Amino acid sequence: MVSKSSRRAERSGGDGAERLEVTAPKEYAAGVPGVVHALEYSVAQAGPRRTALTLLNLNQADGIDCPGCAWPDPQHRHRNEYCENGAKHVADEATKRRVTREFFVEHAVSDLGRRSDTWLNEQGRLTEPMVKRSGGTHYEPIGWAEAFDIVGDALNDLASPDEAMFYTSGRVGNEAAFLLQLFARAYGTNNLPDCSNMCHESSGSGLSETLGIGKGSVSLDDIHTSDLVFVVGQNPGTNHPRMLSALEETKRNGGTVIAVNPLPEAGLLRFKNPQKARGVLGRGTDIADVFLKIRPGGDLALFQMLNRLLLEAEEQAPGTVVDRAFVDAHCTGYDAFAAHVRSVTWEHVLDATGLERAEIEAVLEHVLSSRSIIVCWAMGLTQHKHGVPTIREVVNFLLLRGNLGRPGAGVCPVRGHSNVQGDRTMGIWERMPDWFLDALGAEFGFEPPRGHGYDSVAGVRAMRDGRASVFVGMAGNFVRAMSDSAVTEQALRNCRLTVQVSTKLNRSHTVCGDVALILPTLGRSDRDIQASGEQFVTVEDSMSEVHASRGRLAPASPYLLSEVAIIARLAERTLGPDPDIPWADFESDYGLIRDRISRVVPGFEDFNARVAAPGGFRLPNPVNSGVFRTPSGRAVFTCNDFEMLAAPPGHLVLQSLRSHDQWNTIPYTPNDRYRGIHDARRVVMVNPADLDELGVADRSLVDLVSVWADGVERRAPGFRVVAYPAARGSAAAYYPETNVLVPLDSVADISNTPTSKGIVVRLEPAADTAGG
């Protein structure tokens, strides 16, 4: 049964703006309400029995890895080792609702295109392969063999393999990711865009340049025992709620937490852990000792000033602040960095951050009194034009006091998708290094292509311009994840063939090439039985822990194939039989894939035996052994110039974000309980003082119009204004509704990540105020 909130959202075109209700933002996260909301949603979707079966196996050593986020599992796990949003996500996949062939008879593609993201998702699990043929108006059933023929023929008819794209999201497990990149490279292309291109690519770029590896260096134990943890540009209460349990341990062990974010977030204010008495009956735990309400994009200036102040403190008390032994033994570029950061001015920093000098100086005191420091971050740092320099400056900050490679210290980029980091480890990247390609070619007896392929932004350009015409998407919602929605949608429609490998309907199924296929697949919670018996897949979390995931539910339909099976059959149909790449054997026994991974990817030696241990194993990070795989063999101090994004008079800097009742691109309901937003998604949150200056009334209906150098007007119509305690000069609104405002060419330097957290907009009275 479809929820009341979803019916209301559908009647209003998916936004519910005219029914907006605003309450005071919450001052804590989770607690009993979080449990109640999780169970209500889960039972409504999956029923009591399936809910119990999934939740009691979620994040257990022999159970289902939660697809909701990439936060690691503790060594000693609670029987209820999940959060509200994780429970909702697995229930959403375990739903009893089904999309059958009769559904597609009733709904033309054009009809589906008018539906909201929530409505599409709520129809349930896909049950059989479907095709929209050339000139067709509806999807219709198709057999698996014919579907593979369509894809194989299209790929083999291309003038060049580089006219095809193979996209993945982080929901794909290691085994399927490894096979997909193997197929793409055996076919002849490195066009392997993925969801990391849109979120954490800046992290990988900045960390690889400075430390030699694009991953975090800390473990959960480090978080628990750190003296000081920075949580910057992220909202763990919604996006990775189990992080709050780790921060609770930090506080219980005497550590300090500093939150840096343009909006006050409930989870960083206080956490009521529903698994502990103090979280149910008591006040819970105050999380942030300091909350810096920073302007979007001002984080680089903040860390530059902290670094300048640390150097000044060292000058006043030589040998007590900067860890010269670590710097001299392991780092390069210190002198140039020190000279550069000393030129940073208070005037510039206060203007860029919107903070008071006293606030920054108070943070410095915490830094000086802490022997171990961790900096955690998410897209609030990475989705800016200067996202990579920001990550490099964070590394500068940690290098100064030797906060790498020792307990309680290090870098901690917090990934969103459950296996986005594992996909990259498996080779899902358009620019994999030669050592990986050499090992892959030697293992499978072919010469992989060496030219760099398309990332997500470049791929849209290629489809837009006719240089790519076949798009294969694995387990994602590319149309809604990408920036510049109108351009992205037209690019997909330009293709001769679009293929979506999915568990449920989403917007990408409504944006079709000339021919379009929906290939339904098993979900993470489904049992996967192949010729050799029951299979499991593996994932790698944000802290490089690799572990197994075993589905527990009967598949949603007997006509579903696993992602591994789909890739293996598609590869064999396209490339033909090859004794060096036994696709059919890989489909029948995933252990054979892991054997091959163990010989190609460093750190996965004896993969099958090690992952069989409860909890799996952790991949080594050379940084923790004092090894930096940079050209110099040392960690690199950098000089980071940047031009702060400035909104002209009458404009604001917009950041996009998730609501609490949303997973990635899919809103479950039109509510954002922690921020006090109910029955609406087309809202824009602005500081009351900014509204006064702009002459815009609270609750008024406006269009958001983005300002960009190409002169093209990008407009998101019909947003309700909500006065909210945001940083001055900023605005916040939900994605994917605001992706239309982010120009395709507005990207981070070096990483090419869309700048979804830094878009200059103006608020215009809505062209159509009939609903106001």
N, C-alpha and C positions, 0 to 999 in steps of 0.2 A: 504494500500500500504506500502511495506517495505521501510524504509528509505535508502538513498544512503549510509550513513555511515554503516548501518547494512549489506548491500550487499557487501561493500568493506571488512568489517570484516569477512564475511562468506567466501568470496573467498580466504582469506588468512588464513583460518583455525581458525578464531575467534580472531586473534590478530592484524592484520593490521600492523605488525612491519615495513615492507618495505615501508610503506607509511607514516611513522611518520613525523609529522610536529611539531616543537617546537617554541613557541612564549614566550615572557617575561611573567613571572607569574603576575597575577593581583594583584593590590595593594588595591583593595576594593572588597566587595561582594555585590550582589543584584543590586540595581539601575534599570534603565530602561532595560538594557540587560537581567536581571533576569526575568522581566515580559514578555519580548518578547519571550525568550526561553521557558518559561512555557506555554504560549499561543500557540506557534507553535507546541509544542509536544502534548498538550492537544487536539487541534483541529484536528491534524493529526490522533490521536488515536480514539477520541470519537465523533468528529464532533462538530459544533458550539452549537447545542441545548443541547446535553448531557454535553458538557463542561460547559455551563452556569448553568445548573441544578445542577451539582456536585459542582462547585466552589462556587457558591453563598450559598450553604448549608454546605460547609466544615467548621468544627469547630464552627458552630453556636450552640446555646443552644438546639435547637430542630432539629439539622441536623446530618450530618455524622461526626463521629470522624475520623480525618485523620489517616490512618494506617501507615503513613510514619515515625513517631517518637513518643516519649512519652513526648514531652515538653508540659507543661500545658497551658490551655487557660486563657487569662486575663479575669477579671470580666467584663470589658467594652470592647466589641469586635468590631473590624472593620468589615464592611460588607464583605471585602475581607480578612478574617482572615486565610491566608495560605501563604506558602512560595513557592518558585520555585519548590523545590523537592517534597513538599507535593502535589502540583498541578499535577506534572508529575506522581506521584504514583497513585493518585486516577484516573487520566486519563488512566493510564496503566490498571487499573482494569476495568474501564468503557469502554474500547475499544469496537469497533463494530466488530472486527475480531473474528472469531469462528473456533474452532478445531472440526471437525465433524468425523463421522466414516469413511468417504471417505479418510480423511487425513491419518488415520492409515492403510488403505489398501495400500496407496501409499508409506508409510514410515515404513520399518521394524525397530525393536528396535535397531538393530545394526546401521542402518542409522541415527537414532535420536542420538545415542551415539557419532557420529562423528560431530554433529552440535555444534555450539557455544551456550553459555548461552543466548546471545542476540537473536540469531535466534529462539531458542526454545520459549523464552518469547514472541517474536513478532508474533507468529502464532495465538495468541488470547485466548479467554476463552474456557475452556473445556465445553462440552455440554451434555455428557451422560456417564454413567459408562462404563469402559473398563477393559478387562482382558487379560493378557498374560497367557495362559495355559501352563502346564508342557510340555516342549519340543517345545513350539511354538516360532515362530520368529516375530510375529506381535501381537499388541493389537487388540482385537475384541470386539464388543458390548456385553454387558451382562445386564440383568435386575437387578434391585435393590434387589429383593428378593433372587435371586441366589447369588449375590455378598455377601449379608449378610450370606447366608448359608455357603459359602466358608470360610469366616472369622470365623464364629461361630464354624464350624466343626474343623477348624485348632486349634483354641484356646482350645476347649474341648478335642482334641486328645493329647495335650501336657502332658508329664509326670508330669510337675510341672508348676503352673502359672508363676513362675519366669523364664520360658523359653520364655516369651513374653515381648515386650517392647512397651510402649505407649509414643511417643514423641510429643511435641508441640512446636510451635513458639509463639511469643508474639502477633501474629495477632489474635489469638483466644480470644474471649470475655470472660467475667467472667462466664457467664452462661454455655457456652460449656466447659470451663476449669473445673468448679466445677463438671459437669457431668462426664467428662472424668476421673478425679481422683476418683470419686465415683465408676464408672464402674471398673477401674483397681483394686481398693481395695476390692470391692465386689467380683471380680473375684479371688483375692487372692495375688496380688503382689504390691509392691511399686516401680516397675520399671517405673519411670516417669521422664526420662531425658527431658530437655528442652533447649531452646536457651540460657538461662541465664548461663548454665554450660559453654558455650563457651565465654561468655563476662563478665558479672558482678558478677559472683559467688564470686570472691575475695572481692568485695565490701560487699556483704552480710555476708561473713565469718568474715571479719575484723570489721565491724560495730557491728555485733551481739556479738562478743567477748568483745568489749570495751564499747559499749553503751547499749547492750541488745536488739537491734532491728536492722534488716538489711536494713533499709530504710533511705532515706534522711530526714532531719528535717526542711528544709526551705520551704518557700512559695515564690510565685512571688513577693509579697510585700517586703519580706526580700531581694531579689535580688535588687529590685529597690532602697531600702533605705540603703543598706550596705555601710559602709565606704570603704571597700576593698574586692574585689572579685578576688580570684585566679581561673584561668581557666587552668587546668592542664591535659595534655595528651588527648586533644580532639580538634576536628575541627568543631565547630558549624556551620560555613558557609556552610558546605556540609551535615553534619549528623543530625543537628537539627537547621535549620536556624532561626527559630523564637526566639531562645535564644538571637540572636543578638538584637532584639527589646528590650528585657529585659535589656541587657547590655547597650544599648543606654540610657535607663532610668536611670541606675546606673550612667552613666557619666553625664547626664543632671542634676541629683540631687547632683552632686559634688563628687561622689564616684570615686575610683581608680580601675583599672583593671590590673592585672598582668597575662600575658600569659606565660605558660611554655610548650614548645613543641619542638621536634627535627626539625620540618620544619616550616618556616614562613607560616602562613595560612591567606589568603586574608581577611576572615571575622573577624579575630582578629586584623587586621591592621586598616581597616576602613570599615564602614557600611553605605551604601546609602539606607535608608529606602524608598522603592518605594511608601509607603502610606503617605509620608510627603514631603512637598515642598523642604525642604533642602536635601532630598535624591534624588529628581528628578532634581532639578535645581542647587542645591548647592553642596558643597564638601561632605556632609554627616557628620558622626561622627567618629572621631578617637576612637578606642576601647581600645587597650592595651597601657597603660602608660609605661609599661616595658614588653619587650619580651625576655625571657630567652630561647636561643636555646640550649636545654639540650640534652645530649646523651641519647638514649633510655635506660630506666631502672635507670637513675641517680636521679630520683625524691626522693627516700628514703633518699639518702645522702643529698640532698638539704634541706629537712625538718629537718633532724637531725641537720644540721649545724644551721639552723634558730633557732631550739630549744636550742641548746647550747648557741647561741648568746643572746637569750632572758634570759637565766639563768644568763649569765654574766652581762647583763644590770640590772637585778634585784639585783645582788650583788653590783653593783656600786650605785644604787639608791633604797635601800630596800623599799618595799611596793608600788612601782610605776609601776612595769612591770607585775609580776606574780599575778594573782587574787587569793591570798591565801584564801580569804573567800570562794570562790567557790571551790577551790581545797580541803580545809579542810572539807567542808560540804558535798561534793558530790563525791569525788574521792578516789581511793586507788592506791597504787603502786608508789606514787610520788617519794619517796626517792630513790628507786632502779632505776627508770627511770632517775632521775637527775644525779645519779652517772654514769650511763651507757652513757648518752648523752655527758657528759663532757669529755669522752674518745675519742670522734670523733675528728679526726685531719683534718686540712685544706688540707694536702697532699692527704689524701684519698678522701675527698669531691671534690676537684678540678679535680682529676683524674677521678672520677666516673661521674661527671656532665659535664666536658669539659667547665665549666664556669670560669670566672675570679673572683677573690676574691672581687673586687670592685663591681661587679654585684650583688653578694649575699648581701654584706653590704648595697647596695642601697635599696634592697628589705626590709632589716631589718628596715630601716628608715621609710618606708611606714607602716610596721607592727606596729612599736612603736607609730606612729601618728594616728592609727586607733582604734576606740573604738568598732567597730563591723566588723567581718571578716567572710566571707564564702569561703569555698574551694569547687569548682566544679571539677569533673573529669569524665573521661570515660575510654575506653579500653587502652589508653596509660599508665595507672597505673595498670590495673588489669591483663593484659595478659603477665605477667612476672613471673618467678619462685618465686620472692620475692614480688608478688603482694599483698598478705595479709599483710605482715609486712609494706609495703608502706602505705596501708590504715590505719593501726594502728598508724603509725608515724604522718600521717595527723591529726588523732584524738588527739594524744599527743599535737600537735601544737595548736589546737583549745582549748583543755582543759586548757592549761597554762594560757590563758588570759580570761577564762570564756566565750568563744565564742560558747556556746551551750545553747539553751533554752531561748534566748532573741532575740528581734527584730534585723534583719539585720545580723544574725550570724548563723552558723551551717554547717552541712555536706550536700553536694549536689551531689550524684552520678547521672549522667544524662544517663538514659536508652535510648536504641535505639528503639527497637520494641514498638509499641504503647501500648501493654498491658502485657509486660513481667513482670512488677511488680505485676499487678493484678493476673496473672496466679499463681504466687508464693503465693499470699495471699489466693487464692482459693484452695491451696493444691497441686499444681503441683510442687512436690519436692519429691525426693526419700528418704528424711530423715525428714519428718514432725514430730514435737514433739508430745509427748504422749497426751498432753491436746487437740490437734486438733483431733487425732485419737479417743480419748475417746468421744469427742463431736459428731464426725461423726458416730461412732458406736451406740451411744445412740439415735441419731436422726433417724437412718435407720434400727436399729434392727439387727446388725451383728457385728462381732468382726474383725476389720481391722487387716491386717498383721502388725507385729511390726518390723521385720527385715529390715534393710536398703536395698533399691533397687539399681539399676544401674543408675549412671549418664551417660552423653554422652560418656565420655572416657571409663568408665567401660563397657558400653553397646557395644561399638565396640569390645572391647576385648572379651566379652561374645559371640558375633556373630562370631567373628574370630575363637574362640576356640570351637564352637559347643555347648555352654551352653545356647544360646538363638537362636531361629529359626523362630520367628514370629515378624515382625516389623510393627507397625502401626504408621504412621506419620500424624499429624494434621497441615495443613497450613504452612508447612515449606519446606526446601530444605536441608535435613540433609546431603546428600552426599557432597554438596558444602559448607556447613557451618562448617563441621568437619575438624580437622587436619588430616595429613598423608593420603592424598587422596587415594593412591593405597591400603593401608590397609583398609580404610573405605569402599571403593568400593567392595573389595573382601569379607569383612565381610557381607555386604548386599547380595551379590550373594550367600553366603553360606546358606541363610535362605530358609526355605521351602515356606514362604509366606511373601511378602512385600506389604503393603497397604499405598497408598498416598492419603490423603484427600486434594484436591487442587482446586484452581481456574484456574490456568494456567500451561502450561508445564514448567518443569524445569529439571535439570540434574538428579534429584533423580528418575524420571520416566524412565530413560534409564538404571538404575542400578537395575536389577530385581532379586528377589528371584526366586526359581523354578516356583512358581506361583506369579503373580503380579497383583494388582488391582489399578486402578485409579478411585477414587470416587469424582466426581465433586461437588463443593459446592457453595453456595451463597457467594458473596463478601460483604465487609462492605458497599458498595454503593448500594447494591441490596435491594429492598423491600422484606420483609420477612412476608408472609401471612401464618398463621397456622389456625387450626380449630377454635380457639377462636378469631381470627382476626389478625390485623397487630401487629407484635412484634418489640421490640427493644432489643438491648443488651447493656451491660455496660462495661466500661473499667476503669482502675486506672492508672493515669499518674505518672511521676517521682516524683511528689510532693504530692502523696497520695490523689489527688482529684478523686472522683468517679463520673462519669457522663454517660448519655445515648448516644447511637448512633443509628440513624434511617436511614436506606437506603431509597433512593429516586427513583432509577431506576428500570425499569422492569427487572426481572432476564434474564440472558444471554440465558437461555433455559428453557423450561417447565419441563425438566427432572432433574433439580438441586434440591438437598435437602440442608437444612441448616446444619451447623455443629452440632447444638443441635439435629436435627432430625436424623442425621447419628449416633451419639453416642447413642441416646435413642434406636433406632431400633437395632443397633448392640448389645447393652447390653441385651435387652430383648431376642434377638435370641440366645445369648450365655448363659445367666443365667436363662432364662425362666421367666414366670410371677412371680412377687413378690409384694404382697400388701403393703409391707413396702417401696418399691421403685417403685412408679408408673411411669415407663418410658414413657408410652404413654401420660399420663397427662402432664408430663414435656415438651414433644414435642409440645403439643397443646397450652400451655400457659406458657411462660417463667417467668411470675410473680410467678408461683408456685415454680420455682427453686429459685427465689430470697427470697421467704418466708423461704425456707429451709436454704439458706445461712445465713439469719438473725439469725437463731437459732444455727448455727455452728461456724461462724466466728465472733469474737469480733469486734465491731465497725460498724457492718452492721445491728444493730437493726433497725426495722421499715424500712427496705431497700426500699421497693416499694414506700412508701410515700416520703421518703427523696430524692430518685433519681428522682422523678417527678418534683422537684423544678428546675427552670432554673439554669443550671450549676452544679446541683447535690450537693454533700457534700464532706467535707474533713475528711478523717480518722484521728483519734487522734494519735499523736506520743508522747508516755510517756516521751521522753527526754525533750520535751518542757514544761513539768510540773515538771521537776527535778526528774523524776522517771527513774531509770536505772535497767532493768530486767536482771541483771547479777547475778551470784551466791552470790556476796557480797552485792548486792543492790546499788552499786556505780559504777560510770564510772571508767574505768580501764586504768591507765597509763601502758605502756608496754615497754619492752626492746627489741629492734629489731636488731638482728644480721643478716647480709646477706653478701653473696659473690658476688661482682659485676661481671657481665658477661664480660669476657675479651676475645677479639678477638685476636688470635695469629697473628704474622706478616703475611701480605698478605691476611688478612681476614677482614670482616666488620660485624657489628651487623645489621641484617635486621629487619625492622618492616613492617608488612603488613598494608594496609590502603585501603579506598574506593576512587574511583574517584568521581568527582562531579556529573557526569551523571550516577549514579549507586544507586540502592536501595538494601541494604543488599547484597545478593549474586548475584543479577541480574544487569548487566550493560545494561543501555538503549541504549547507543551509546559508541563507543570507544574513547570518548573525556573526558578530564579533564580540563575544560575551565579555572578554577581559577589557576591551576598550569601550564597552557600553553602547555599541552600535547594534541595533536589532532591526530585522526585516528590511535591510537595505545593503547594497554593495556599491552602488554608484554614489559614493559620498567622498568628500574631500575634507580632510582635517587640517585646520589652520589656526594658528595662535590668535586669540581674541584681539590682541593689540594690532596684529597685522590686518585683521578684518576691519578694524576701525580706520587704520591708515588708508586702506583700499576703498573704503566706503561700501563694503559688502556686508550685508546683514546675515547673521546666523540663520541657518535653515533656508536661505534663498537658493534658488535653482540656477546653476551656472553651467556654461560649457568650459571645459579645459582646453586651452589652445597652446600648443608648444611652439617655441621660437627656435628656429634653426637656420644655419647659414644658407641653405639651399633655397630659401624663400617659399617652400611648400608649406601650406597651412595644414597642420595635423590637429584635428579636433576630436575630442571625446565629449559628446553632448550629454546634457541632463544629469549633472552631478549636484547633490544636495550638500551645501556647506555646513560643516559642523565645527563650532568653536571648540578647540582642543588644546591642551598644554604642550604643543609642539615647539621645537626650537624656533626662535624668531627668524623670519625670512624664508621659512620652509613650508611645504605642504606635503601631505601624505595621502595616498589613495591606493586602492587595491589593484593588483594585477590578477588576471590578464587583461582586465578592462582598460588599463592605461597603457598597454603595450603599443597601442596605436600612436601614442605620443612620442615614442622613442625612435628617432630616425635610424634607418639601417646603417648609415655611415657615422652615427654618433657612438663611438666605441672607445674602449680603453686603449691607450698607447701600448704597444708590444703584444698584449694578450688578445686584442680584438673582441673583448667582451662588451656587449651592449651596456650603455651607461644608464641603466634603469633606476639608479639612485641619484641621478643628477641631471634633471631636465628642467630647463627654464620654461615656465608657463605663465600665462595670464588667465584670470577668471573673468569671463564675459557673461553678461545676463543671457540665460538660455534662449536660444532662438525660438523654441517652442515651450511656452510656460503653461500650456493647458493642463498639465498634470500637477502644477504647483499649487 
